């Protein structure tokens, strides 16, 4: 059985989606999936589903919903413990957990310099997403913190996959995608650095420097900050046509070892294909 929250809530058995009932009943299951393995009291379920508008019959309604869900999911999936419930699943049955594991494998491969494996693992992780997380509960208070929490590692995985693609030489193909991600996440310095490098490697030095100026102006206006040191170093490297940016073999000057440096304001590092590091995740 597969519990999916990286998109609208869905549960599938042997690949076939199950009927989960009406919206409120599905919301109860979503609460249990978000707190998988935990014992969730009836009072907490009531609070998550209705808040201060809970009807007098809320506890009884929860019992009815659980009964219906048990019929859909089968015995032993929702366990009653006193006046509480627990979703009895192993981590691999939840798509968000598999996403985290695949993303971690991708990051390890990226750190080890295996861009091809990193890309494969990260694409597998991102392929689990079917849309916005818990898309059918976007405006429900119980889901909003979880939705925000799930979005952050998704963006990080996208940035890691772009870094792997840059290491594999897919520079020009990435510009449009990176620009779209920047439009949605304008203060992400790592994306800004990735755009600058992709533009530079496709012969668009002026556009790469314009992307830096745009980032610099936005950071000053929005946060009162200068670009991070790694982003400034990337700009200087572009101005100086540093061979490291093209992946030349003899370019140890100015590079930092993997693991070095401290990320500032979300800045990451772009690893040149054969030399050192300018911006590191």
N, C-alpha and C positions, 0 to 999 in steps of 0.2 A: 504494500500500500504506500502511495506517494502523496505527501501533503505539500501543496504548492502555494506559496504566498508571494512569489516574485512575479506578480501580475494579479489578476482577480483570484480570490480564494478558489482553490480547486483541490479535490481529493480524487485520486485514481487508483483503481485496483487492477493490476495486470494491464496497465495502460488505458483502461476504460474509465472515464469520469463517472463519479457517483452523483446521484441526486441528493442534494443537501438541504432542501427545503427552502422556506421563505427567508427574507433578509435577516430578521432578528435571530433566527435559529442558526444561520450561517455565521452571524456575528459572534454568537456564543462559541462556536467551534474555532473561529479566528482567535478569540481570547485564549482558548486552551492551547492552540498551536503556538501562539506567541510566548506562552508560559509552559511550554512542553516540559514534561518531567517534574514540574512543580505541582504542589497541592494548592488548588485555587478554591477558596471558600465560596459558598453560595452568595454571601454578602458582597464579596468582591465582584463576582459575576454580575450581580444586580447593579452594583455601582458602575461597572464598566459599560453595561448596556443601557441603563436608564439615567444614571446620575441622580440628581435631586428630583427627577420627575418619575421615579419608580412607583408603579401602582401597588396597591395593597396586595395584589395577587402575584407579585413579581417572583417570589421564591417558588411558588407552585408552577408558574409558567416556565421557570428554568428547569424544573423537574420534567415537565412535559417535553421541552426541547431536547433534553438529554436522552429521554426515552426514544424520541424519534431518530436522533442521530445514531444511537446504538443500533437501531434497526438498519440504518443505512451503512454503517461502518463495520458492523459485526461485533461479536462479543469480545470483551477484554480490551477494547481500544480506549474507551472512557471508563475509568475506574472510580467508583465511589469510595471515599474515605471520610466517614462521619457525615458532616454537612458540607463536604467539599468534593471536588473532582480533580482527576489527574489524567492527562492524555498520555497513555503508555505507548510511546514510540521510541525507536532507536534514532540517534542523530541522522543517520543516512537516509531516513525516510522523509526528511524535510529538505526542500530544495534550497532554502537559505543556508542551511548547514553545509550542503554539498558545494554551494557557491563559495563559501568561505574556505573550504578545504582546497578546492581547485585553484582559487586565487592565491592562497599561500604557496602552493606548489609552483605556480607561475612566478611569483616573486623570488622564490629560492632559485629557480632556474635562471632568472634574469640576473640575480646577484652573482651567480656562478658563470655568467657569460654565455649561457646556452639560450640564445635568443629564439631559435626555432622551437625548442621545447616550451619555452616561456610563452610564446605566442599560441601554441597548441593548447596548453593548459588554460590560459586566460580566455581564449575563444570558447573553450568548453564551458568555463564558468559563466561567461556573459551569455552564452546560448541558453542558459536556464531561465533567463528573464523573458517574460511574455508581455511585458508592459510595465506600467508603474506598479510598485508593490502594493498589495492589498487594494487594488484599484477600485473595488466595489465598496470600500469603506473610507475613501479619501477624506470625507468630511465628518467622520465619526471620531469623537474625542479619544476613545480608547485606542485608536489606530495611529493617531497622528505622530506621536513620539516614535513609534516603531517604524513608520514610513520614513521619517527623517533619518533614523538610525541605519536603515537599510540602504538609503540612497548614497551615503558617504562612501562605503566600500565599493559600490558599483562604479562611482566616478574614479576611485583609485585604481580599480581593475582596468578601466578604459585607458587611463593614463599609462599604466604599466604595459598594456597591449600596444599602445602607440609607440612607447619606447622600444619594445621588441621589434615593431615594424620598422622603425627608424634604423635600428641596428642591422636589420636585414636589407636595408636599402630602398624601402618603399616610400621615398620622400615625397615626391610630387603627388602621389595618390592620397596623401593624408591631409593636405592643406584644407580642403573643404570640410572634412570631418572635424578637424581641430577647431576651425573657425566656428562651426556650429556649437561645439562644446563650450567655447569661450563665450559665445553669445548667451548661453544659459548659466555659465559660471565665470563671470567677468573678472573675479578677483583671484582666480587660480593661477598663480605664477608658474607652476610647472607646465600647464598648458601653453602659457605665453612663450616659455622657453622652447617647447616642442615646436610651436608654430614658427618661431624665429629660425630654428635649425632647419626645418623642412623647407622654408622659403629660401634660405641661403643655399642649401644644397641643390636647389633647382635653378640656381643662377639669379635669384631675385634678392640681391643684397639690399637694395633700397627698400623693398617691401619688408624685409626682415628688420631693418633699423626703424622703419615706420611702426612696425608692430611693437617694438620696444618703447618708442616714444608714447604710443597710445597707452600701453600698460603703465608707464611711469606717470602719465598725467592722471589716469584713473585712480591709481594708488594714492597719489597726493590729495586728490579731491575727496575720495571716499574715506580714506583711513588716515590721512595726514602723514603718510610714510613714503620713503624712497623705495625703489625696487630693492629686493634682497641682493646680497653680495654675489651669489651665484648668477643671478640674472644680469647684473652689471658686468660680471666677468665674461658672460656669453656675448654681450654687446661689444665689449672690447675685442674679443676674439674675432667677431664678424668684421669689425672695422679693420682689424689687422690681417684679415684673410688667413687666420691661423690654420695650419695644415691639419690640426686635430679635428677640425670641423668636417673635413672630407674623409676622415678615417685613414690618413696617411700613417705609415708604420713608425716614422721617427717623430714623435710629437709628445715626448714625456714632459716637456716644459710646461709648468703651470698645472699639471694634472694632480688630482688627489687620489689616494688609494680608495678602493671600494670600502664603504663603511665610514669614510672620513667626512668631516664637515657636519654642520648642524643645520637642519632644515629651518628656514625662516619664512613665516607667513605662508606656509603651504608650498614653498618652492621645493621642487624635486631636482634630480640631476639627470641630464641626458648623457648617456655613455656613448662616446664615439666608438665606431666599430672596432678599431684596433688600438685605441690609446685611451688612457686615463679617463677622467671624469670631469665634466663641466657642471652638470646638475645631477644630483643623485636622489632617488626616491627615499 
